[in-house]
Amino acid sequence: MAASKQVKKEQKTTVGVVVSSGKMQKTVAVQVTRQFAHPLYKKVVRVRKTYKVHDEQEQARSGDIVEIYEGRHMSKTKYMYLSRVVTPAA
């Protein structure tokens, strides 16, 4: 029998801005903005979505640009995890 190797899927990461921190323990709110051309009208549309993100070390502050990735649910609304702080707020 051949030994089966488990290949780990590479995490898809997203970059966003921390809009709320310090109000919840080990959790920050991150707003992610994405752009796309409307399929029919070809106008560039900006869509913003706010995610609750797990921040184990509580290192992110409001205004920081952070990288996040999706994982298993920790609660009803929290399933994103903080990967790293890309740029700290001034």
PyMOL Python script that loads the backbone (N, CA, C, O; Angstrom):
from pymol import cmd

cmd.read_pdbstr("""\
ATOM      1  N   MET A   1       0.822  -1.185   0.000  1.00  0.00           N
ATOM      2  CA  MET A   1       0.000   0.000   0.000  1.00  0.00           C
ATOM      3  C   MET A   1       0.864   1.246   0.000  1.00  0.00           C
ATOM      4  O   MET A   1       1.874   1.329   0.699  1.00  0.00           O
ATOM      5  N   ALA A   2       0.451   2.192  -0.784  1.00  0.00           N
ATOM      6  CA  ALA A   2       1.180   3.455  -0.854  1.00  0.00           C
ATOM      7  C   ALA A   2       0.741   4.357   0.295  1.00  0.00           C
ATOM      8  O   ALA A   2      -0.440   4.433   0.634  1.00  0.00           O
ATOM      9  N   ALA A   3       1.702   5.024   0.870  1.00  0.00           N
ATOM     10  CA  ALA A   3       1.381   5.957   1.946  1.00  0.00           C
ATOM     11  C   ALA A   3       0.711   7.192   1.352  1.00  0.00           C
ATOM     12  O   ALA A   3       1.224   7.798   0.411  1.00  0.00           O
ATOM     13  N   SER A   4      -0.425   7.550   1.905  1.00  0.00           N
ATOM     14  CA  SER A   4      -1.142   8.714   1.374  1.00  0.00           C
ATOM     15  C   SER A   4      -0.574   9.991   1.989  1.00  0.00           C
ATOM     16  O   SER A   4      -0.391  10.095   3.202  1.00  0.00           O
ATOM     17  N   LYS A   5      -0.306  10.941   1.126  1.00  0.00           N
ATOM     18  CA  LYS A   5       0.207  12.232   1.578  1.00  0.00           C
ATOM     19  C   LYS A   5      -0.937  13.228   1.577  1.00  0.00           C
ATOM     20  O   LYS A   5      -1.718  13.304   0.629  1.00  0.00           O
ATOM     21  N   GLN A   6      -1.020  13.980   2.645  1.00  0.00           N
ATOM     22  CA  GLN A   6      -2.027  15.032   2.685  1.00  0.00           C
ATOM     23  C   GLN A   6      -1.391  16.317   2.200  1.00  0.00           C
ATOM     24  O   GLN A   6      -0.422  16.806   2.782  1.00  0.00           O
ATOM     25  N   VAL A   7      -1.940  16.851   1.141  1.00  0.00           N
ATOM     26  CA  VAL A   7      -1.438  18.104   0.599  1.00  0.00           C
ATOM     27  C   VAL A   7      -2.286  19.218   1.180  1.00  0.00           C
ATOM     28  O   VAL A   7      -3.506  19.233   1.020  1.00  0.00           O
ATOM     29  N   LYS A   8      -1.627  20.155   1.860  1.00  0.00           N
ATOM     30  CA  LYS A   8      -2.352  21.247   2.473  1.00  0.00           C
ATOM     31  C   LYS A   8      -2.628  22.322   1.437  1.00  0.00           C
ATOM     32  O   LYS A   8      -1.725  22.755   0.720  1.00  0.00           O
ATOM     33  N   LYS A   9      -3.872  22.746   1.364  1.00  0.00           N
ATOM     34  CA  LYS A   9      -4.274  23.772   0.419  1.00  0.00           C
ATOM     35  C   LYS A   9      -3.722  25.118   0.878  1.00  0.00           C
ATOM     36  O   LYS A   9      -3.800  25.453   2.060  1.00  0.00           O
ATOM     37  N   GLU A  10      -3.170  25.882  -0.048  1.00  0.00           N
ATOM     38  CA  GLU A  10      -2.617  27.182   0.300  1.00  0.00           C
ATOM     39  C   GLU A  10      -3.744  28.139   0.653  1.00  0.00           C
ATOM     40  O   GLU A  10      -4.758  28.213  -0.041  1.00  0.00           O
ATOM     41  N   GLN A  11      -3.548  28.873   1.751  1.00  0.00           N
ATOM     42  CA  GLN A  11      -4.569  29.796   2.228  1.00  0.00           C
ATOM     43  C   GLN A  11      -4.693  31.004   1.304  1.00  0.00           C
ATOM     44  O   GLN A  11      -3.689  31.573   0.875  1.00  0.00           O
ATOM     45  N   LYS A  12      -5.926  31.389   1.003  1.00  0.00           N
ATOM     46  CA  LYS A  12      -6.174  32.596   0.233  1.00  0.00           C
ATOM     47  C   LYS A  12      -6.215  33.757   1.224  1.00  0.00           C
ATOM     48  O   LYS A  12      -7.006  33.747   2.168  1.00  0.00           O
ATOM     49  N   THR A  13      -5.372  34.741   1.008  1.00  0.00           N
ATOM     50  CA  THR A  13      -5.304  35.863   1.932  1.00  0.00           C
ATOM     51  C   THR A  13      -5.950  37.096   1.325  1.00  0.00           C
ATOM     52  O   THR A  13      -6.037  37.235   0.105  1.00  0.00           O
ATOM     53  N   THR A  14      -6.402  37.989   2.199  1.00  0.00           N
ATOM     54  CA  THR A  14      -7.047  39.233   1.815  1.00  0.00           C
ATOM     55  C   THR A  14      -6.439  40.346   2.647  1.00  0.00           C
ATOM     56  O   THR A  14      -6.055  40.128   3.796  1.00  0.00           O
ATOM     57  N   VAL A  15      -6.351  41.534   2.075  1.00  0.00           N
ATOM     58  CA  VAL A  15      -5.797  42.688   2.785  1.00  0.00           C
ATOM     59  C   VAL A  15      -6.926  43.664   3.068  1.00  0.00           C
ATOM     60  O   VAL A  15      -7.752  43.941   2.199  1.00  0.00           O
ATOM     61  N   GLY A  16      -6.958  44.189   4.303  1.00  0.00           N
ATOM     62  CA  GLY A  16      -7.995  45.139   4.685  1.00  0.00           C
ATOM     63  C   GLY A  16      -7.499  46.089   5.757  1.00  0.00           C
ATOM     64  O   GLY A  16      -6.354  46.003   6.202  1.00  0.00           O
ATOM     65  N   VAL A  17      -8.377  47.002   6.169  1.00  0.00           N
ATOM     66  CA  VAL A  17      -8.052  48.023   7.165  1.00  0.00           C
ATOM     67  C   VAL A  17      -8.843  47.735   8.434  1.00  0.00           C
ATOM     68  O   VAL A  17     -10.039  47.453   8.376  1.00  0.00           O
ATOM     69  N   VAL A  18      -8.167  47.806   9.590  1.00  0.00           N
ATOM     70  CA  VAL A  18      -8.834  47.600  10.874  1.00  0.00           C
ATOM     71  C   VAL A  18      -9.689  48.827  11.170  1.00  0.00           C
ATOM     72  O   VAL A  18      -9.175  49.944  11.227  1.00  0.00           O
ATOM     73  N   VAL A  19     -10.988  48.625  11.357  1.00  0.00           N
ATOM     74  CA  VAL A  19     -11.889  49.745  11.631  1.00  0.00           C
ATOM     75  C   VAL A  19     -12.337  49.778  13.084  1.00  0.00           C
ATOM     76  O   VAL A  19     -12.830  50.805  13.551  1.00  0.00           O
ATOM     77  N   SER A  20     -12.177  48.676  13.807  1.00  0.00           N
ATOM     78  CA  SER A  20     -12.570  48.640  15.207  1.00  0.00           C
ATOM     79  C   SER A  20     -11.670  47.663  15.951  1.00  0.00           C
ATOM     80  O   SER A  20     -11.500  46.516  15.537  1.00  0.00           O
ATOM     81  N   SER A  21     -11.092  48.137  17.061  1.00  0.00           N
ATOM     82  CA  SER A  21     -10.267  47.254  17.893  1.00  0.00           C
ATOM     83  C   SER A  21     -10.403  47.680  19.345  1.00  0.00           C
ATOM     84  O   SER A  21     -10.710  48.836  19.635  1.00  0.00           O
ATOM     85  N   GLY A  22     -10.174  46.741  20.255  1.00  0.00           N
ATOM     86  CA  GLY A  22     -10.214  47.048  21.674  1.00  0.00           C
ATOM     87  C   GLY A  22     -11.588  46.925  22.303  1.00  0.00           C
ATOM     88  O   GLY A  22     -11.705  47.028  23.524  1.00  0.00           O
ATOM     89  N   LYS A  23     -12.632  46.708  21.518  1.00  0.00           N
ATOM     90  CA  LYS A  23     -13.980  46.596  22.069  1.00  0.00           C
ATOM     91  C   LYS A  23     -14.343  45.151  22.389  1.00  0.00           C
ATOM     92  O   LYS A  23     -15.185  44.885  23.247  1.00  0.00           O
ATOM     93  N   MET A  24     -13.692  44.217  21.686  1.00  0.00           N
ATOM     94  CA  MET A  24     -13.944  42.791  21.892  1.00  0.00           C
ATOM     95  C   MET A  24     -12.609  42.120  22.187  1.00  0.00           C
ATOM     96  O   MET A  24     -11.579  42.513  21.638  1.00  0.00           O
ATOM     97  N   GLN A  25     -12.624  41.112  23.048  1.00  0.00           N
ATOM     98  CA  GLN A  25     -11.385  40.426  23.384  1.00  0.00           C
ATOM     99  C   GLN A  25     -10.943  39.551  22.220  1.00  0.00           C
ATOM    100  O   GLN A  25     -11.722  38.751  21.701  1.00  0.00           O
ATOM    101  N   LYS A  26      -9.675  39.708  21.810  1.00  0.00           N
ATOM    102  CA  LYS A  26      -9.041  38.918  20.746  1.00  0.00           C
ATOM    103  C   LYS A  26      -9.798  38.982  19.420  1.00  0.00           C
ATOM    104  O   LYS A  26      -9.733  38.045  18.624  1.00  0.00           O
ATOM    105  N   THR A  27     -10.514  40.080  19.180  1.00  0.00           N
ATOM    106  CA  THR A  27     -11.275  40.243  17.950  1.00  0.00           C
ATOM    107  C   THR A  27     -11.145  41.674  17.455  1.00  0.00           C
ATOM    108  O   THR A  27     -11.231  42.619  18.238  1.00  0.00           O
ATOM    109  N   VAL A  28     -10.938  41.828  16.155  1.00  0.00           N
ATOM    110  CA  VAL A  28     -10.944  43.145  15.520  1.00  0.00           C
ATOM    111  C   VAL A  28     -11.884  43.081  14.323  1.00  0.00           C
ATOM    112  O   VAL A  28     -12.134  42.011  13.769  1.00  0.00           O
ATOM    113  N   ALA A  29     -12.401  44.248  13.932  1.00  0.00           N
ATOM    114  CA  ALA A  29     -13.236  44.333  12.736  1.00  0.00           C
ATOM    115  C   ALA A  29     -12.372  44.881  11.609  1.00  0.00           C
ATOM    116  O   ALA A  29     -11.742  45.929  11.756  1.00  0.00           O
ATOM    117  N   VAL A  30     -12.343  44.172  10.487  1.00  0.00           N
ATOM    118  CA  VAL A  30     -11.513  44.556   9.344  1.00  0.00           C
ATOM    119  C   VAL A  30     -12.419  44.786   8.143  1.00  0.00           C
ATOM    120  O   VAL A  30     -13.254  43.948   7.805  1.00  0.00           O
ATOM    121  N   GLN A  31     -12.235  45.949   7.501  1.00  0.00           N
ATOM    122  CA  GLN A  31     -13.012  46.273   6.310  1.00  0.00           C
ATOM    123  C   GLN A  31     -12.178  45.984   5.071  1.00  0.00           C
ATOM    124  O   GLN A  31     -11.066  46.493   4.926  1.00  0.00           O
ATOM    125  N   VAL A  32     -12.725  45.158   4.175  1.00  0.00           N
ATOM    126  CA  VAL A  32     -12.048  44.772   2.942  1.00  0.00           C
ATOM    127  C   VAL A  32     -12.800  45.409   1.781  1.00  0.00           C
ATOM    128  O   VAL A  32     -14.017  45.261   1.666  1.00  0.00           O
ATOM    129  N   THR A  33     -12.068  46.120   0.918  1.00  0.00           N
ATOM    130  CA  THR A  33     -12.662  46.753  -0.253  1.00  0.00           C
ATOM    131  C   THR A  33     -12.186  46.022  -1.492  1.00  0.00           C
ATOM    132  O   THR A  33     -10.991  45.774  -1.657  1.00  0.00           O
ATOM    133  N   ARG A  34     -13.127  45.677  -2.366  1.00  0.00           N
ATOM    134  CA  ARG A  34     -12.749  45.054  -3.631  1.00  0.00           C
ATOM    135  C   ARG A  34     -13.426  45.793  -4.775  1.00  0.00           C
ATOM    136  O   ARG A  34     -14.506  46.359  -4.610  1.00  0.00           O
ATOM    137  N   GLN A  35     -12.782  45.781  -5.932  1.00  0.00           N
ATOM    138  CA  GLN A  35     -13.277  46.472  -7.116  1.00  0.00           C
ATOM    139  C   GLN A  35     -13.476  45.473  -8.239  1.00  0.00           C
ATOM    140  O   GLN A  35     -12.720  44.511  -8.377  1.00  0.00           O
ATOM    141  N   PHE A  36     -14.511  45.716  -9.046  1.00  0.00           N
ATOM    142  CA  PHE A  36     -14.716  44.904 -10.233  1.00  0.00           C
ATOM    143  C   PHE A  36     -15.555  45.696 -11.222  1.00  0.00           C
ATOM    144  O   PHE A  36     -16.271  46.623 -10.842  1.00  0.00           O
ATOM    145  N   ALA A  37     -15.465  45.333 -12.468  1.00  0.00           N
ATOM    146  CA  ALA A  37     -16.270  45.974 -13.497  1.00  0.00           C
ATOM    147  C   ALA A  37     -17.633  45.290 -13.538  1.00  0.00           C
ATOM    148  O   ALA A  37     -17.720  44.062 -13.549  1.00  0.00           O
ATOM    149  N   HIS A  38     -18.693  46.091 -13.559  1.00  0.00           N
ATOM    150  CA  HIS A  38     -20.044  45.548 -13.639  1.00  0.00           C
ATOM    151  C   HIS A  38     -20.183  44.767 -14.947  1.00  0.00           C
ATOM    152  O   HIS A  38     -19.775  45.260 -15.998  1.00  0.00           O
ATOM    153  N   PRO A  39     -20.753  43.552 -14.902  1.00  0.00           N
ATOM    154  CA  PRO A  39     -20.778  42.719 -16.102  1.00  0.00           C
ATOM    155  C   PRO A  39     -21.533  43.327 -17.284  1.00  0.00           C
ATOM    156  O   PRO A  39     -21.149  43.106 -18.432  1.00  0.00           O
ATOM    157  N   LEU A  40     -22.594  44.086 -17.027  1.00  0.00           N
ATOM    158  CA  LEU A  40     -23.390  44.649 -18.113  1.00  0.00           C
ATOM    159  C   LEU A  40     -22.974  46.071 -18.456  1.00  0.00           C
ATOM    160  O   LEU A  40     -22.799  46.406 -19.627  1.00  0.00           O
ATOM    161  N   TYR A  41     -22.813  46.915 -17.425  1.00  0.00           N
ATOM    162  CA  TYR A  41     -22.574  48.338 -17.662  1.00  0.00           C
ATOM    163  C   TYR A  41     -21.106  48.725 -17.681  1.00  0.00           C
ATOM    164  O   TYR A  41     -20.775  49.847 -18.063  1.00  0.00           O
ATOM    165  N   LYS A  42     -20.219  47.829 -17.280  1.00  0.00           N
ATOM    166  CA  LYS A  42     -18.764  48.034 -17.307  1.00  0.00           C
ATOM    167  C   LYS A  42     -18.278  49.160 -16.394  1.00  0.00           C
ATOM    168  O   LYS A  42     -17.132  49.595 -16.506  1.00  0.00           O
ATOM    169  N   LYS A  43     -19.125  49.624 -15.508  1.00  0.00           N
ATOM    170  CA  LYS A  43     -18.697  50.638 -14.547  1.00  0.00           C
ATOM    171  C   LYS A  43     -17.926  49.941 -13.425  1.00  0.00           C
ATOM    172  O   LYS A  43     -18.285  48.839 -13.011  1.00  0.00           O
ATOM    173  N   VAL A  44     -16.869  50.584 -12.939  1.00  0.00           N
ATOM    174  CA  VAL A  44     -16.091  50.015 -11.842  1.00  0.00           C
ATOM    175  C   VAL A  44     -16.888  50.192 -10.549  1.00  0.00           C
ATOM    176  O   VAL A  44     -17.244  51.308 -10.169  1.00  0.00           O
ATOM    177  N   VAL A  45     -17.156  49.079  -9.890  1.00  0.00           N
ATOM    178  CA  VAL A  45     -17.954  49.071  -8.673  1.00  0.00           C
ATOM    179  C   VAL A  45     -17.046  48.728  -7.503  1.00  0.00           C
ATOM    180  O   VAL A  45     -16.236  47.805  -7.591  1.00  0.00           O
ATOM    181  N   ARG A  46     -17.179  49.474  -6.399  1.00  0.00           N
ATOM    182  CA  ARG A  46     -16.419  49.187  -5.181  1.00  0.00           C
ATOM    183  C   ARG A  46     -17.380  48.597  -4.152  1.00  0.00           C
ATOM    184  O   ARG A  46     -18.425  49.174  -3.854  1.00  0.00           O
ATOM    185  N   VAL A  47     -17.008  47.447  -3.623  1.00  0.00           N
ATOM    186  CA  VAL A  47     -17.827  46.775  -2.621  1.00  0.00           C
ATOM    187  C   VAL A  47     -16.997  46.638  -1.356  1.00  0.00           C
ATOM    188  O   VAL A  47     -15.855  46.181  -1.399  1.00  0.00           O
ATOM    189  N   ARG A  48     -17.582  47.041  -0.214  1.00  0.00           N
ATOM    190  CA  ARG A  48     -16.892  46.933   1.068  1.00  0.00           C
ATOM    191  C   ARG A  48     -17.595  45.904   1.935  1.00  0.00           C
ATOM    192  O   ARG A  48     -18.824  45.840   1.977  1.00  0.00           O
ATOM    193  N   LYS A  49     -16.801  45.103   2.625  1.00  0.00           N
ATOM    194  CA  LYS A  49     -17.350  44.119   3.545  1.00  0.00           C
ATOM    195  C   LYS A  49     -16.525  44.152   4.825  1.00  0.00           C
ATOM    196  O   LYS A  49     -15.299  44.256   4.780  1.00  0.00           O
ATOM    197  N   THR A  50     -17.201  44.065   5.961  1.00  0.00           N
ATOM    198  CA  THR A  50     -16.526  44.074   7.252  1.00  0.00           C
ATOM    199  C   THR A  50     -16.556  42.669   7.842  1.00  0.00           C
ATOM    200  O   THR A  50     -17.611  42.044   7.948  1.00  0.00           O
ATOM    201  N   TYR A  51     -15.376  42.187   8.225  1.00  0.00           N
ATOM    202  CA  TYR A  51     -15.229  40.858   8.813  1.00  0.00           C
ATOM    203  C   TYR A  51     -14.820  40.993  10.270  1.00  0.00           C
ATOM    204  O   TYR A  51     -14.071  41.903  10.627  1.00  0.00           O
ATOM    205  N   LYS A  52     -15.313  40.084  11.118  1.00  0.00           N
ATOM    206  CA  LYS A  52     -14.790  39.932  12.470  1.00  0.00           C
ATOM    207  C   LYS A  52     -13.599  38.990  12.350  1.00  0.00           C
ATOM    208  O   LYS A  52     -13.724  37.888  11.816  1.00  0.00           O
ATOM    209  N   VAL A  53     -12.434  39.429  12.852  1.00  0.00           N
ATOM    210  CA  VAL A  53     -11.189  38.683  12.663  1.00  0.00           C
ATOM    211  C   VAL A  53     -10.601  38.317  14.020  1.00  0.00           C
ATOM    212  O   VAL A  53     -10.549  39.149  14.925  1.00  0.00           O
ATOM    213  N   HIS A  54     -10.157  37.066  14.158  1.00  0.00           N
ATOM    214  CA  HIS A  54      -9.525  36.607  15.390  1.00  0.00           C
ATOM    215  C   HIS A  54      -8.086  37.105  15.437  1.00  0.00           C
ATOM    216  O   HIS A  54      -7.298  36.852  14.526  1.00  0.00           O
ATOM    217  N   ASP A  55      -7.754  37.822  16.519  1.00  0.00           N
ATOM    218  CA  ASP A  55      -6.419  38.388  16.725  1.00  0.00           C
ATOM    219  C   ASP A  55      -5.895  37.846  18.051  1.00  0.00           C
ATOM    220  O   ASP A  55      -6.125  38.445  19.102  1.00  0.00           O
ATOM    221  N   GLU A  56      -5.193  36.716  18.006  1.00  0.00           N
ATOM    222  CA  GLU A  56      -4.772  36.005  19.215  1.00  0.00           C
ATOM    223  C   GLU A  56      -3.886  36.856  20.123  1.00  0.00           C
ATOM    224  O   GLU A  56      -4.089  36.864  21.337  1.00  0.00           O
ATOM    225  N   GLN A  57      -2.907  37.575  19.561  1.00  0.00           N
ATOM    226  CA  GLN A  57      -1.992  38.377  20.380  1.00  0.00           C
ATOM    227  C   GLN A  57      -2.496  39.797  20.617  1.00  0.00           C
ATOM    228  O   GLN A  57      -1.830  40.573  21.302  1.00  0.00           O
ATOM    229  N   GLU A  58      -3.639  40.149  20.075  1.00  0.00           N
ATOM    230  CA  GLU A  58      -4.216  41.496  20.179  1.00  0.00           C
ATOM    231  C   GLU A  58      -3.204  42.547  19.739  1.00  0.00           C
ATOM    232  O   GLU A  58      -2.968  43.527  20.445  1.00  0.00           O
ATOM    233  N   GLN A  59      -2.606  42.335  18.566  1.00  0.00           N
ATOM    234  CA  GLN A  59      -1.569  43.233  18.073  1.00  0.00           C
ATOM    235  C   GLN A  59      -2.091  44.284  17.104  1.00  0.00           C
ATOM    236  O   GLN A  59      -1.417  45.291  16.889  1.00  0.00           O
ATOM    237  N   ALA A  60      -3.262  44.091  16.513  1.00  0.00           N
ATOM    238  CA  ALA A  60      -3.792  45.037  15.525  1.00  0.00           C
ATOM    239  C   ALA A  60      -4.510  46.187  16.221  1.00  0.00           C
ATOM    240  O   ALA A  60      -5.207  45.990  17.217  1.00  0.00           O
ATOM    241  N   ARG A  61      -4.330  47.383  15.685  1.00  0.00           N
ATOM    242  CA  ARG A  61      -4.974  48.594  16.197  1.00  0.00           C
ATOM    243  C   ARG A  61      -5.771  49.240  15.074  1.00  0.00           C
ATOM    244  O   ARG A  61      -5.559  48.926  13.903  1.00  0.00           O
ATOM    245  N   SER A  62      -6.678  50.131  15.417  1.00  0.00           N
ATOM    246  CA  SER A  62      -7.482  50.827  14.410  1.00  0.00           C
ATOM    247  C   SER A  62      -6.588  51.577  13.438  1.00  0.00           C
ATOM    248  O   SER A  62      -5.655  52.266  13.849  1.00  0.00           O
ATOM    249  N   GLY A  63      -6.873  51.444  12.157  1.00  0.00           N
ATOM    250  CA  GLY A  63      -6.093  52.109  11.120  1.00  0.00           C
ATOM    251  C   GLY A  63      -4.991  51.254  10.528  1.00  0.00           C
ATOM    252  O   GLY A  63      -4.441  51.607   9.485  1.00  0.00           O
ATOM    253  N   ASP A  64      -4.648  50.134  11.162  1.00  0.00           N
ATOM    254  CA  ASP A  64      -3.618  49.236  10.627  1.00  0.00           C
ATOM    255  C   ASP A  64      -4.114  48.567   9.348  1.00  0.00           C
ATOM    256  O   ASP A  64      -5.301  48.271   9.211  1.00  0.00           O
ATOM    257  N   ILE A  65      -3.201  48.336   8.425  1.00  0.00           N
ATOM    258  CA  ILE A  65      -3.502  47.531   7.248  1.00  0.00           C
ATOM    259  C   ILE A  65      -3.021  46.121   7.566  1.00  0.00           C
ATOM    260  O   ILE A  65      -1.848  45.917   7.877  1.00  0.00           O
ATOM    261  N   VAL A  66      -3.935  45.141   7.488  1.00  0.00           N
ATOM    262  CA  VAL A  66      -3.631  43.778   7.910  1.00  0.00           C
ATOM    263  C   VAL A  66      -3.949  42.778   6.807  1.00  0.00           C
ATOM    264  O   VAL A  66      -4.727  43.049   5.893  1.00  0.00           O
ATOM    265  N   GLU A  67      -3.319  41.611   6.925  1.00  0.00           N
ATOM    266  CA  GLU A  67      -3.575  40.497   6.016  1.00  0.00           C
ATOM    267  C   GLU A  67      -4.339  39.440   6.800  1.00  0.00           C
ATOM    268  O   GLU A  67      -3.926  39.059   7.896  1.00  0.00           O
ATOM    269  N   ILE A  68      -5.459  38.962   6.244  1.00  0.00           N
ATOM    270  CA  ILE A  68      -6.300  37.993   6.930  1.00  0.00           C
ATOM    271  C   ILE A  68      -6.538  36.783   6.033  1.00  0.00           C
ATOM    272  O   ILE A  68      -6.394  36.863   4.813  1.00  0.00           O
ATOM    273  N   TYR A  69      -6.904  35.661   6.652  1.00  0.00           N
ATOM    274  CA  TYR A  69      -7.231  34.459   5.889  1.00  0.00           C
ATOM    275  C   TYR A  69      -8.429  33.761   6.531  1.00  0.00           C
ATOM    276  O   TYR A  69      -8.743  33.984   7.700  1.00  0.00           O
ATOM    277  N   GLU A  70      -9.082  32.919   5.749  1.00  0.00           N
ATOM    278  CA  GLU A  70     -10.283  32.229   6.200  1.00  0.00           C
ATOM    279  C   GLU A  70      -9.925  30.901   6.841  1.00  0.00           C
ATOM    280  O   GLU A  70      -9.031  30.194   6.375  1.00  0.00           O
ATOM    281  N   GLY A  71     -10.633  30.567   7.921  1.00  0.00           N
ATOM    282  CA  GLY A  71     -10.423  29.301   8.607  1.00  0.00           C
ATOM    283  C   GLY A  71     -11.744  28.769   9.126  1.00  0.00           C
ATOM    284  O   GLY A  71     -12.809  29.139   8.632  1.00  0.00           O
ATOM    285  N   ARG A  72     -11.674  27.902  10.118  1.00  0.00           N
ATOM    286  CA  ARG A  72     -12.915  27.341  10.648  1.00  0.00           C
ATOM    287  C   ARG A  72     -13.622  28.370  11.533  1.00  0.00           C
ATOM    288  O   ARG A  72     -12.987  29.278  12.069  1.00  0.00           O
ATOM    289  N   HIS A  73     -14.928  28.222  11.678  1.00  0.00           N
ATOM    290  CA  HIS A  73     -15.726  29.145  12.482  1.00  0.00           C
ATOM    291  C   HIS A  73     -15.325  29.074  13.950  1.00  0.00           C
ATOM    292  O   HIS A  73     -15.169  27.991  14.513  1.00  0.00           O
ATOM    293  N   MET A  74     -15.161  30.246  14.560  1.00  0.00           N
ATOM    294  CA  MET A  74     -14.949  30.321  16.003  1.00  0.00           C
ATOM    295  C   MET A  74     -16.256  30.685  16.694  1.00  0.00           C
ATOM    296  O   MET A  74     -16.457  30.364  17.865  1.00  0.00           O
ATOM    297  N   SER A  75     -17.137  31.351  15.969  1.00  0.00           N
ATOM    298  CA  SER A  75     -18.457  31.717  16.468  1.00  0.00           C
ATOM    299  C   SER A  75     -19.373  31.869  15.261  1.00  0.00           C
ATOM    300  O   SER A  75     -19.011  31.504  14.142  1.00  0.00           O
ATOM    301  N   LYS A  76     -20.557  32.408  15.499  1.00  0.00           N
ATOM    302  CA  LYS A  76     -21.529  32.555  14.416  1.00  0.00           C
ATOM    303  C   LYS A  76     -21.016  33.454  13.298  1.00  0.00           C
ATOM    304  O   LYS A  76     -21.261  33.184  12.122  1.00  0.00           O
ATOM    305  N   THR A  77     -20.306  34.522  13.656  1.00  0.00           N
ATOM    306  CA  THR A  77     -19.866  35.501  12.653  1.00  0.00           C
ATOM    307  C   THR A  77     -18.357  35.584  12.477  1.00  0.00           C
ATOM    308  O   THR A  77     -17.891  36.306  11.597  1.00  0.00           O
ATOM    309  N   LYS A  78     -17.582  34.874  13.280  1.00  0.00           N
ATOM    310  CA  LYS A  78     -16.119  35.011  13.225  1.00  0.00           C
ATOM    311  C   LYS A  78     -15.477  33.759  12.643  1.00  0.00           C
ATOM    312  O   LYS A  78     -15.494  32.691  13.255  1.00  0.00           O
ATOM    313  N   TYR A  79     -14.903  33.914  11.431  1.00  0.00           N
ATOM    314  CA  TYR A  79     -14.240  32.784  10.771  1.00  0.00           C
ATOM    315  C   TYR A  79     -12.964  33.212  10.055  1.00  0.00           C
ATOM    316  O   TYR A  79     -12.351  32.403   9.357  1.00  0.00           O
ATOM    317  N   MET A  80     -12.554  34.467  10.216  1.00  0.00           N
ATOM    318  CA  MET A  80     -11.325  34.970   9.613  1.00  0.00           C
ATOM    319  C   MET A  80     -10.265  35.082  10.710  1.00  0.00           C
ATOM    320  O   MET A  80     -10.579  35.309  11.878  1.00  0.00           O
ATOM    321  N   TYR A  81      -8.992  34.916  10.304  1.00  0.00           N
ATOM    322  CA  TYR A  81      -7.875  34.955  11.242  1.00  0.00           C
ATOM    323  C   TYR A  81      -6.848  35.971  10.766  1.00  0.00           C
ATOM    324  O   TYR A  81      -6.655  36.152   9.564  1.00  0.00           O
ATOM    325  N   LEU A  82      -6.194  36.630  11.709  1.00  0.00           N
ATOM    326  CA  LEU A  82      -5.161  37.608  11.386  1.00  0.00           C
ATOM    327  C   LEU A  82      -3.877  36.886  11.016  1.00  0.00           C
ATOM    328  O   LEU A  82      -3.379  36.059  11.779  1.00  0.00           O
ATOM    329  N   SER A  83      -3.343  37.201   9.840  1.00  0.00           N
ATOM    330  CA  SER A  83      -2.094  36.610   9.390  1.00  0.00           C
ATOM    331  C   SER A  83      -0.921  37.472   9.841  1.00  0.00           C
ATOM    332  O   SER A  83       0.009  36.983  10.482  1.00  0.00           O
ATOM    333  N   ARG A  84      -0.972  38.765   9.500  1.00  0.00           N
ATOM    334  CA  ARG A  84       0.095  39.680   9.902  1.00  0.00           C
ATOM    335  C   ARG A  84      -0.377  41.111   9.727  1.00  0.00           C
ATOM    336  O   ARG A  84      -1.337  41.383   9.006  1.00  0.00           O
ATOM    337  N   VAL A  85       0.318  42.026  10.403  1.00  0.00           N
ATOM    338  CA  VAL A  85       0.072  43.455  10.228  1.00  0.00           C
ATOM    339  C   VAL A  85       1.004  43.922   9.122  1.00  0.00           C
ATOM    340  O   VAL A  85       2.224  43.874   9.276  1.00  0.00           O
ATOM    341  N   VAL A  86       0.440  44.372   8.008  1.00  0.00           N
ATOM    342  CA  VAL A  86       1.243  44.804   6.866  1.00  0.00           C
ATOM    343  C   VAL A  86       1.835  46.177   7.140  1.00  0.00           C
ATOM    344  O   VAL A  86       3.045  46.367   7.016  1.00  0.00           O
ATOM    345  N   THR A  87       0.986  47.144   7.513  1.00  0.00           N
ATOM    346  CA  THR A  87       1.428  48.507   7.795  1.00  0.00           C
ATOM    347  C   THR A  87       0.738  48.996   9.056  1.00  0.00           C
ATOM    348  O   THR A  87      -0.491  49.072   9.083  1.00  0.00           O
ATOM    349  N   PRO A  88       1.489  49.334  10.110  1.00  0.00           N
ATOM    350  CA  PRO A  88       0.854  49.869  11.313  1.00  0.00           C
ATOM    351  C   PRO A  88       0.347  51.293  11.066  1.00  0.00           C
ATOM    352  O   PRO A  88       0.871  52.014  10.218  1.00  0.00           O
ATOM    353  N   ALA A  89      -0.679  51.681  11.821  1.00  0.00           N
ATOM    354  CA  ALA A  89      -1.227  53.035  11.706  1.00  0.00           C
ATOM    355  C   ALA A  89      -0.211  54.044  12.231  1.00  0.00           C
ATOM    356  O   ALA A  89       0.606  53.733  13.097  1.00  0.00           O
ATOM    357  N   ALA A  90      -0.279  55.244  11.696  1.00  0.00           N
ATOM    358  CA  ALA A  90       0.685  56.284  12.081  1.00  0.00           C
ATOM    359  C   ALA A  90       0.490  56.760  13.493  1.00  0.00           C
ATOM    360  O   ALA A  90       1.225  57.631  13.958  1.00  0.00           O
TER     361      ALA A  90
END
""", "prot")
cmd.dss("prot")
cmd.show_as("cartoon", "prot")
cmd.util.cbc("prot")
cmd.orient("prot")
